[in-house]
Amino acid sequence: MSSAIVTGAYGAIGSAICQGLVDKGYDLTLVGRDEARLMNLQQKLETRAAGGRVDYHVVDLSLKASIVSFARSRNKPLDLLINNAATGPLRRTESAEGVEMQWAVNVLSYFRMIHYFKDHMINRPDARIVNVASYWAGGLDLSDPEFRKRPYDNDVAYRQAKQADRMMTVAWAGRLKGSNITVNACHPGDVNSKLSNSFGFGGHETPAEGAATPLFLAVDERIKGVTGKYFEHLQEVRCSFSSDHKAIEALFNELVRSL
Ligand SMILES: NC(=O)c1ccc[n+]([C@@H]2O[C@H](COP(=O)([O-])OP(=O)(O)OC[C@H]3O[C@@H](n4cnc5c(N)ncnc54)[C@H](OP(=O)(O)O)[C@@H]3O)[C@@H](O)[C@H]2O)c1
């Protein structure tokens, strides 16, 4: 039985990803910060579970302490990690650990989840990490990633975060090369959600359509062994951020400081 963790599990795209994994028989751990919503999704998914178990873990992904405690508490192997959670507050806010919220959730949680869970994935035959990023990406400013010097704009913060997700995918893939673990990123789809609404957008795709590319990267046989790539609409697309190795290393070194 393969086991998976999905962050942002009860969100619009996250819940459709979870449905897809349950239909494939995965043993699934739902991750989110609202226990009632996790329980509700767990109950819904269990009624359609194709043999796998569904459990959940309450994690505030803006906090290193919460992620570390989750990783320490898990004592079973992991085949699939899907980093999907994201936030886009209108005003600059900080986590309880004093980190700007989009940097904390949209970037550091991806990085920390990979770092603290990669040892759970060692020795699995086909271990995969999927970073749900976006085509809406750019403008990363490593001299001020948390908007301490420049005025905060939630769209600017989001675009730089999604650029960082795509760049860290390349960095992790390089570091994990030669291991059994692959790391890929994707744009999911344009789906109406709490997140898209926070940028003034709706969405013209269904949650199932939005989940299709993350699920493709997670389960499709054709992706076995593929690593460090970026996908949109089930297709590999050249990522404009993947060739600047100096910038990728600078980002990685910055993110390592968050561990
Ligand atoms: N929707 C789109 O059109 C679109 C387009 C491109 C990329 N994406 C990407 O797709 C992914 C999913 O987005 P979505 O549209 O499905 O958004 P969503 O419905 O708002 O889901 C985001 C999820 O992240 C969770 N989350 C936020 N902060 C958290 C924290 N501190 N701790 C734990 N969980 C937290 C949210 O939980 P709470 O409700 O408790 O905050 C929610 O479950 C994101 O990575 C996003 O960047 C979406």
The ligand as an SDF file (V2000), in Angstrom:
LIG
                    3D

 48 52  0  0  0  0  0  0  0  0999 V2000
   -6.9250   28.3490   -7.5050 N   0  0  0  0  0  0  0  0  0  0  0  0
   -6.1590   28.6720   -8.5130 C   0  0  0  0  0  0  0  0  0  0  0  0
   -6.6530   29.2190   -9.5260 O   0  0  0  0  0  0  0  0  0  0  0  0
   -4.6920   28.3830   -8.4910 C   0  0  0  0  0  0  0  0  0  0  0  0
   -3.9160   28.7960   -9.5870 C   0  0  0  0  0  0  0  0  0  0  0  0
   -2.5440   28.5340   -9.5690 C   0  0  0  0  0  0  0  0  0  0  0  0
   -1.9920   27.8580   -8.4930 C   0  0  0  0  0  0  0  0  0  0  0  0
   -2.7760   27.4780   -7.4410 N   0  0  0  0  0  0  0  0  0  0  0  0
   -2.1140   26.7750   -6.3250 C   0  0  0  0  0  0  0  0  0  0  0  0
   -2.9090   25.6650   -5.9390 O   0  0  0  0  0  0  0  0  0  0  0  0
   -2.7220   25.3880   -4.5500 C   0  0  0  0  0  0  0  0  0  0  0  0
   -4.0690   25.2060   -3.8760 C   0  0  0  0  0  0  0  0  0  0  0  0
   -4.7780   26.4180   -3.9390 O   0  0  0  0  0  0  0  0  0  0  0  0
   -6.3640   26.5140   -3.8920 P   0  0  0  0  0  0  0  0  0  0  0  0
   -6.7600   27.4160   -4.9950 O   0  0  0  0  0  0  0  0  0  0  0  0
   -6.9920   25.1710   -3.7520 O   0  0  0  0  0  0  0  0  0  0  0  0
   -6.5420   27.3530   -2.5370 O   0  0  0  0  0  0  0  0  0  0  0  0
   -7.4520   27.1310   -1.2380 P   0  0  0  0  0  0  0  0  0  0  0  0
   -8.7520   26.4820   -1.5870 O   0  0  0  0  0  0  0  0  0  0  0  0
   -7.5040   28.4470   -0.5470 O   0  0  0  0  0  0  0  0  0  0  0  0
   -6.5850   26.0920   -0.4210 O   0  0  0  0  0  0  0  0  0  0  0  0
   -5.4070   26.4520    0.2470 C   0  0  0  0  0  0  0  0  0  0  0  0
   -5.2620   25.5500    1.4520 C   0  0  0  0  0  0  0  0  0  0  0  0
   -4.0760   25.9000    2.1710 O   0  0  0  0  0  0  0  0  0  0  0  0
   -4.3940   25.9140    3.5610 C   0  0  0  0  0  0  0  0  0  0  0  0
   -3.5310   26.7350    4.3830 N   0  0  0  0  0  0  0  0  0  0  0  0
   -3.2770   28.0690    4.2650 C   0  0  0  0  0  0  0  0  0  0  0  0
   -2.5080   28.4750    5.2840 N   0  0  0  0  0  0  0  0  0  0  0  0
   -2.2610   27.3850    6.0600 C   0  0  0  0  0  0  0  0  0  0  0  0
   -1.5330   27.1620    7.2640 C   0  0  0  0  0  0  0  0  0  0  0  0
   -0.8910   28.1540    7.9030 N   0  0  0  0  0  0  0  0  0  0  0  0
   -1.4960   25.9150    7.7800 N   0  0  0  0  0  0  0  0  0  0  0  0
   -2.1380   24.9090    7.1820 C   0  0  0  0  0  0  0  0  0  0  0  0
   -2.8630   25.0420    6.0430 N   0  0  0  0  0  0  0  0  0  0  0  0
   -2.9140   26.2780    5.4950 C   0  0  0  0  0  0  0  0  0  0  0  0
   -5.8170   26.4560    3.5830 C   0  0  0  0  0  0  0  0  0  0  0  0
   -6.4090   26.2200    4.8540 O   0  0  0  0  0  0  0  0  0  0  0  0
   -7.3080   27.3840    5.5760 P   0  0  0  0  0  0  0  0  0  0  0  0
   -8.5900   27.4450    4.7960 O   0  0  0  0  0  0  0  0  0  0  0  0
   -7.4650   26.8720    6.9710 O   0  0  0  0  0  0  0  0  0  0  0  0
   -6.5340   28.6550    5.4550 O   0  0  0  0  0  0  0  0  0  0  0  0
   -6.4440   25.6670    2.4380 C   0  0  0  0  0  0  0  0  0  0  0  0
   -6.8380   24.3910    2.8600 O   0  0  0  0  0  0  0  0  0  0  0  0
   -1.8670   26.5390   -4.0010 C   0  0  0  0  0  0  0  0  0  0  0  0
   -0.5420   26.1170   -3.8720 O   0  0  0  0  0  0  0  0  0  0  0  0
   -1.9840   27.6100   -5.0690 C   0  0  0  0  0  0  0  0  0  0  0  0
   -0.8540   28.4510   -5.1120 O   0  0  0  0  0  0  0  0  0  0  0  0
   -4.0880   27.7400   -7.4170 C   0  0  0  0  0  0  0  0  0  0  0  0
  1  2  1  0
  2  3  2  0
  2  4  1  0
  4  5  1  0
  4 48  2  0
  5  6  2  0
  6  7  1  0
  7  8  2  0
  8  9  1  0
  8 48  1  0
  9 10  1  0
  9 46  1  0
 10 11  1  0
 11 12  1  0
 11 44  1  0
 12 13  1  0
 13 14  1  0
 14 15  2  0
 14 16  1  0
 14 17  1  0
 17 18  1  0
 18 19  2  0
 18 20  1  0
 18 21  1  0
 21 22  1  0
 22 23  1  0
 23 24  1  0
 23 42  1  0
 24 25  1  0
 25 26  1  0
 25 36  1  0
 26 27  1  0
 26 35  1  0
 27 28  2  0
 28 29  1  0
 29 30  1  0
 29 35  2  0
 30 31  1  0
 30 32  2  0
 32 33  1  0
 33 34  2  0
 34 35  1  0
 36 37  1  0
 36 42  1  0
 37 38  1  0
 38 39  2  0
 38 40  1  0
 38 41  1  0
 42 43  1  0
 44 45  1  0
 44 46  1  0
 46 47  1  0
M  CHG  2   8   1  16  -1
M  END
$$$$
